[in-house]
Amino acid sequence: MRKTDNSLHALVEKWLSPSDASPARVACFRHLANHKGCVVCVESAQATRRLSIAFFRHRNGGWYVFPPLAG
């Protein structure tokens, strides 16, 4: 089984495909309440649209596009 790279950098490359013409930038960074992780909003402006995605860091150290479970 192939291990997938779950780093923030790999996910930004996968979802936003940044380039010199349309670089990705961190738009906001926030810690989640009760030390449950953090959220990083990354955006990329392309010729016809602006795309922004929130990435959540979970307690296991992985980054996901969904928030950690409450509790």
Order of alpha helices (4+ residues) and beta strands (2+ residues): alpha-beta-beta-beta-beta
